Amino acid sequence: MTIEYTKLESIHSALQELQNKYAIPDNDVDLNNALQFTEDLREPHLLAKFNVVNGSRYDPEESLT
C-alpha cells in the first residue's frame, strides 16, 4: 500500500475512534461526510491493490493528474 493509503486509513480509524469515545451518533452529518470523504479518497488505492477496475488495470496515481 502507498503512504497516502496508510494516512487515509489512519484518518478514517481516528474518526471512528472519536465517534466511539465521544458517543457521536451514527446520523451525525459532519462525521458521516468526513468518513465518506476519506473512503472516497482511499478507494482508488484499494482498487489498485487488486489492480482492477471494470476488469482492467488501474493506476490511482494517474487519476490524480
DOLO-502165 format. One line per field, with one value per residue: residue number from 1; residue in one letter; x, y, z of N, C-alpha, C, O in turn. Coordinates in nm, 3 decimals. Each point is the difference from the previous one (the first is absolute). Layout:
k: (NUM, ...)
r: (A, ...)
n.xx: (X, ...)
n.yy: (Y, ...)
n.zz: (Z, ...)
ca.xx: (X, ...)
ca.yy: (Y, ...)
ca.zz: (Z, ...)
c.xx: (X, ...)
c.yy: (Y, ...)
c.zz: (Z, ...)
o.xx: (X, ...)
o.yy: (Y, ...)
o.zz: (Z, ...)
This chain:
k: (1, 2, 3, 4, 5, 6, 7, 8, 9, 10, 11, 12, 13, 14, 15, 16, 17, 18, 19, 20, 21, 22, 23, 24, 25, 26, 27, 28, 29, 30, 31, 32, 33, 34, 35, 36, 37, 38, 39, 40, 41, 42, 43, 44, 45, 46, 47, 48, 49, 50, 51, 52, 53, 54, 55, 56, 57, 58, 59, 60, 61, 62, 63, 64, 65)
r: (M, T, I, E, Y, T, K, L, E, S, I, H, S, A, L, Q, E, L, Q, N, K, Y, A, I, P, D, N, D, V, D, L, N, N, A, L, Q, F, T, E, D, L, R, E, P, H, L, L, A, K, F, N, V, V, N, G, S, R, Y, D, P, E, E, S, L, T)
n.xx: (0.084, -0.172, 0.170, -0.002, 0.079, 0.221, 0.086, -0.003, 0.163, 0.198, 0.026, 0.042, 0.209, 0.144, -0.014, 0.103, 0.219, 0.054, -0.003, 0.174, 0.187, -0.026, 0.054, 0.184, -0.160, -0.113, -0.148, 0.178, -0.140, -0.003, -0.116, -0.221, -0.058, -0.002, -0.179, -0.186, 0.000, -0.028, -0.214, -0.110, 0.042, -0.128, -0.194, 0.028, -0.004, -0.203, -0.095, 0.081, -0.109, -0.198, 0.077, -0.137, -0.012, -0.169, 0.086, -0.026, 0.173, 0.078, -0.023, 0.026, 0.184, -0.047, -0.062, 0.212, 0.029)
n.yy: (-0.119, 0.109, 0.127, 0.015, -0.174, -0.019, 0.133, -0.067, -0.143, 0.093, 0.086, -0.134, -0.078, 0.137, -0.002, -0.167, 0.027, 0.131, -0.103, -0.132, 0.083, 0.066, -0.216, -0.015, 0.155, -0.193, 0.075, -0.071, 0.174, 0.128, -0.073, 0.033, 0.207, 0.053, -0.068, 0.125, 0.182, -0.026, -0.008, 0.193, 0.104, -0.076, 0.106, 0.220, 0.106, 0.067, 0.186, 0.191, 0.043, 0.095, 0.208, 0.065, 0.011, -0.066, -0.085, 0.207, -0.029, -0.035, 0.192, -0.098, -0.121, -0.195, -0.145, -0.057, -0.143)
n.zz: (0.000, -0.094, -0.070, -0.225, -0.121, -0.026, -0.158, -0.215, -0.053, -0.047, -0.205, -0.174, -0.022, -0.106, -0.223, -0.108, -0.039, -0.175, -0.199, -0.053, -0.089, -0.213, -0.029, -0.129, 0.022, 0.026, 0.150, 0.117, -0.008, 0.183, 0.176, 0.014, 0.062, 0.218, 0.117, -0.004, 0.132, 0.223, 0.067, 0.026, 0.194, 0.169, -0.034, -0.041, 0.198, 0.072, -0.081, 0.086, 0.191, -0.041, 0.043, 0.164, -0.224, 0.128, 0.188, 0.083, -0.145, 0.209, -0.110, 0.201, -0.035, -0.099, 0.160, 0.051, -0.168)
ca.xx: (-0.084, 0.075, -0.001, -0.127, -0.103, 0.025, -0.046, -0.147, -0.049, 0.019, -0.102, -0.129, -0.003, -0.007, -0.138, -0.083, 0.034, -0.061, -0.143, -0.024, 0.042, -0.090, -0.137, -0.060, -0.100, 0.026, -0.064, 0.066, 0.029, 0.140, 0.083, -0.025, 0.068, 0.144, 0.028, -0.022, 0.109, 0.121, -0.025, 0.008, 0.140, 0.082, -0.052, 0.091, 0.115, -0.046, -0.018, 0.132, 0.055, -0.047, 0.030, -0.117, -0.116, -0.078, 0.074, 0.126, 0.099, -0.029, 0.109, -0.059, 0.083, -0.043, -0.128, 0.024, 0.048)
ca.yy: (0.119, 0.125, 0.083, 0.074, -0.090, -0.018, 0.123, 0.004, -0.104, 0.053, 0.104, -0.068, -0.067, 0.102, 0.051, -0.101, -0.002, 0.119, -0.025, -0.088, 0.065, 0.110, -0.045, 0.076, -0.088, -0.046, 0.087, 0.131, 0.032, 0.039, -0.120, -0.085, 0.062, -0.019, -0.141, -0.026, 0.063, -0.081, -0.123, 0.033, 0.023, -0.121, -0.104, -0.033, -0.075, -0.137, -0.060, -0.022, -0.119, -0.113, 0.036, -0.023, 0.087, -0.050, -0.103, 0.045, 0.052, 0.135, 0.068, 0.114, 0.120, 0.065, 0.067, 0.122, 0.107)
ca.zz: (0.000, -0.008, 0.121, -0.001, 0.051, 0.144, 0.066, -0.007, 0.090, 0.135, 0.020, 0.010, 0.130, 0.105, 0.002, 0.063, 0.142, 0.060, 0.007, 0.115, 0.123, 0.036, -0.024, -0.109, -0.062, -0.137, -0.099, -0.001, -0.140, -0.018, 0.014, -0.117, -0.114, 0.016, -0.027, -0.142, -0.076, 0.010, -0.075, -0.143, -0.035, 0.011, -0.089, -0.111, 0.051, 0.020, -0.132, -0.057, 0.066, -0.078, -0.140, -0.083, -0.006, -0.113, -0.071, -0.059, 0.094, 0.047, 0.070, 0.071, -0.019, -0.123, 0.023, 0.077, -0.088)
c.xx: (0.088, -0.007, -0.130, -0.112, 0.013, -0.048, -0.153, -0.062, 0.011, -0.105, -0.137, -0.014, -0.013, -0.141, -0.094, 0.026, -0.059, -0.151, -0.034, 0.032, -0.099, -0.146, -0.072, -0.099, 0.034, -0.059, 0.059, 0.050, 0.147, 0.094, -0.019, 0.067, 0.151, 0.039, -0.015, 0.110, 0.125, -0.017, 0.011, 0.145, 0.084, -0.046, 0.092, 0.121, -0.038, -0.017, 0.135, 0.066, -0.039, 0.021, -0.118, -0.102, -0.074, 0.082, 0.131, 0.093, -0.028, 0.119, -0.056, 0.080, -0.042, -0.129, 0.016, 0.045, -0.107)
c.yy: (0.125, 0.074, 0.079, -0.086, -0.017, 0.122, 0.008, -0.103, 0.046, 0.106, -0.065, -0.068, 0.099, 0.059, -0.099, -0.008, 0.120, -0.016, -0.086, 0.069, 0.105, -0.031, 0.086, -0.092, -0.034, 0.093, 0.142, 0.029, 0.033, -0.120, -0.092, 0.056, -0.023, -0.145, -0.031, 0.061, -0.086, -0.133, 0.024, 0.018, -0.127, -0.110, -0.030, -0.081, -0.145, -0.072, -0.031, -0.123, -0.124, 0.022, -0.020, 0.112, -0.042, -0.097, 0.044, 0.055, 0.145, 0.054, 0.122, 0.128, 0.074, 0.077, 0.130, 0.115, 0.046)
c.zz: (0.000, 0.134, 0.009, 0.055, 0.152, 0.078, 0.001, 0.093, 0.146, 0.033, 0.021, 0.136, 0.115, 0.010, 0.069, 0.151, 0.073, 0.013, 0.121, 0.133, 0.047, -0.029, -0.104, -0.071, -0.146, -0.106, -0.001, -0.141, -0.020, 0.010, -0.121, -0.125, 0.006, -0.029, -0.148, -0.086, 0.005, -0.074, -0.150, -0.045, 0.006, -0.094, -0.118, 0.044, 0.026, -0.132, -0.064, 0.062, -0.078, -0.150, -0.093, 0.017, -0.126, -0.087, -0.063, 0.107, 0.031, 0.076, 0.070, -0.016, -0.127, 0.020, 0.075, -0.089, -0.095)
o.xx: (0.115, -0.083, -0.051, -0.082, -0.099, -0.060, -0.059, -0.103, -0.089, -0.054, -0.074, -0.105, -0.073, -0.049, -0.086, -0.093, -0.049, -0.059, -0.095, -0.076, -0.028, -0.084, -0.115, 0.036, 0.066, 0.047, -0.061, 0.086, 0.061, 0.092, 0.098, 0.054, 0.061, 0.101, 0.082, 0.045, 0.064, 0.094, 0.056, 0.038, 0.094, 0.074, 0.025, 0.051, 0.081, 0.038, 0.015, 0.078, 0.078, -0.028, 0.017, -0.035, 0.052, -0.009, 0.066, -0.043, -0.048, 0.059, -0.035, -0.056, 0.005, -0.023, -0.093, 0.004, 0.024)
o.yy: (-0.002, -0.031, 0.025, 0.046, 0.003, -0.015, 0.035, 0.027, -0.025, 0.001, 0.037, 0.009, -0.025, 0.024, 0.039, -0.016, -0.013, 0.043, 0.027, -0.012, 0.011, 0.090, 0.041, -0.111, 0.077, 0.002, 0.091, -0.070, -0.048, -0.013, -0.052, -0.077, -0.035, -0.026, -0.072, -0.062, -0.023, -0.049, -0.082, -0.042, -0.015, -0.096, -0.118, -0.083, -0.090, -0.116, -0.103, -0.069, -0.095, -0.089, -0.039, 0.039, 0.015, 0.002, -0.081, 0.035, 0.075, -0.070, 0.097, 0.109, 0.123, 0.100, 0.081, 0.115, 0.090)
o.zz: (0.044, 0.085, 0.109, 0.079, 0.072, 0.106, 0.102, 0.063, 0.080, 0.111, 0.090, 0.065, 0.096, 0.110, 0.078, 0.078, 0.112, 0.099, 0.073, 0.095, 0.119, 0.002, 0.020, -0.039, -0.069, -0.113, -0.057, -0.053, -0.096, -0.080, -0.054, -0.080, -0.101, -0.066, -0.057, -0.097, -0.103, -0.062, -0.072, -0.109, -0.078, -0.022, -0.029, -0.076, -0.024, -0.015, -0.066, -0.065, -0.011, -0.080, -0.115, 0.111, -0.111, -0.122, -0.065, 0.110, -0.085, 0.082, -0.067, 0.011, -0.004, -0.068, 0.006, 0.044, -0.081)
